[in-house]
Amino acid sequence: MIETLFVVALCVMMYGMFVGKKATAFSLQLFLRQMKLYCEEQQFSAMQAGQRRTIRFENDHALFDQESVFYPSGITCEPYAFAYNAAGNISKAGTLRCANEKEQGTLVFQLGSGRSVVR
């Protein structure tokens, strides 16, 4: 009986080590994809309303046309700002760099149509 409990405890610990690492890595990628979707919503909103939409990323939160979105605990980003004009074009290309305790990720914004890519 004790041997069985020991084996089960060992399996649970190993599972926690491997799944924990993947969950952290996934959460940063998921966060960057979510920020990409927020930006795309602002782009579509700018085109629909025919008005400029400003996006500003700070260390612990982002401002999407005056609406604050706070990052999950443990994720920080370098400050970066841009805007979409009424045609949906981005004002300047750039890279949003974010990190958690274990890894770094980027959201690259390209000129022209305002296309963005998570890396």
C-alpha positions in Angstrom: 0.0 0.0 0.0 2.8 2.5 0.9 4.6 1.7 -2.3 1.5 2.5 -4.3 1.1 5.8 -2.5 4.7 6.6 -3.2 4.4 5.9 -6.9 1.2 8.0 -7.1 2.9 10.9 -5.3 5.9 10.7 -7.6 3.6 10.7 -10.7 1.7 13.7 -9.4 5.0 15.6 -8.7 6.3 14.8 -12.2 3.1 15.8 -13.8 3.1 19.1 -11.9 6.6 19.9 -13.0 6.0 19.3 -16.7 2.5 20.7 -17.0 3.5 23.8 -14.9 6.2 24.7 -17.3 3.9 24.4 -20.3 1.1 26.3 -18.7 3.4 29.3 -18.0 4.7 29.2 -21.6 1.2 28.9 -23.0 -0.2 31.7 -20.8 2.3 34.3 -22.3 1.5 33.2 -25.9 -2.2 33.3 -25.0 -1.8 36.7 -23.5 -0.1 38.0 -26.7 -2.8 36.5 -28.9 -5.4 38.2 -26.7 -3.6 41.6 -27.0 -3.5 41.0 -30.8 -7.3 40.5 -30.8 -7.8 43.7 -28.7 -5.8 45.6 -31.3 -7.7 44.1 -34.2 -11.0 45.2 -32.5 -9.6 48.7 -32.2 -8.6 48.6 -35.9 -12.1 47.5 -37.0 -13.6 50.1 -34.7 -11.5 52.9 -36.2 -12.6 51.8 -39.7 -16.2 51.5 -38.8 -16.4 54.9 -36.9 -14.1 56.6 -39.3 -12.0 57.9 -36.4 -8.5 57.4 -35.0 -8.0 54.8 -32.2 -5.0 55.0 -30.0 -3.4 52.0 -28.3 -0.8 52.4 -25.5 1.0 49.5 -23.8 2.5 50.2 -20.3 4.4 48.0 -17.9 1.3 46.4 -16.3 -1.6 47.5 -18.4 -2.7 48.6 -21.8 -5.0 51.4 -22.9 -7.3 50.7 -25.8 -8.7 54.1 -26.7 -9.0 55.1 -23.0 -10.2 51.6 -21.8 -7.7 50.0 -19.4 -6.9 46.3 -19.6 -4.6 45.0 -16.8 -2.1 42.2 -17.6 -2.2 38.9 -15.7 0.0 38.6 -12.7 3.6 38.0 -13.6 3.4 39.4 -17.1 5.1 42.7 -17.9 5.6 44.6 -21.2 7.8 47.3 -22.4 6.0 50.6 -23.1 4.9 51.0 -26.7 2.2 53.1 -28.4 0.6 53.5 -31.8 -2.7 54.4 -33.4 -5.0 53.2 -36.2 -6.3 55.9 -38.5 -9.8 56.0 -40.0 -8.7 53.7 -42.8 -7.4 51.1 -40.4 -3.8 51.7 -41.1 -1.3 51.7 -38.3 0.6 54.9 -37.5 4.0 53.3 -37.0 5.5 49.8 -37.1 7.0 48.4 -34.0 7.3 45.5 -31.6 5.6 44.9 -28.2 7.9 42.9 -26.0 6.4 41.1 -23.0 7.8 38.6 -20.5 6.9 36.4 -17.6 9.2 34.7 -15.1 10.3 32.0 -17.7 10.1 33.4 -21.2 9.8 36.4 -23.5 7.4 36.9 -26.4 6.7 39.6 -29.0 3.8 41.0 -30.9 5.1 42.6 -34.1 3.0 45.3 -35.8 3.7 46.0 -39.5 3.1 49.1 -41.5 0.3 49.3 -44.0 -2.8 47.3 -43.2 -1.8 47.1 -39.5 -1.1 43.4 -39.7 0.4 41.9 -36.5 2.2 38.6 -35.7 2.8 36.9 -32.4 6.3 35.5 -32.0 
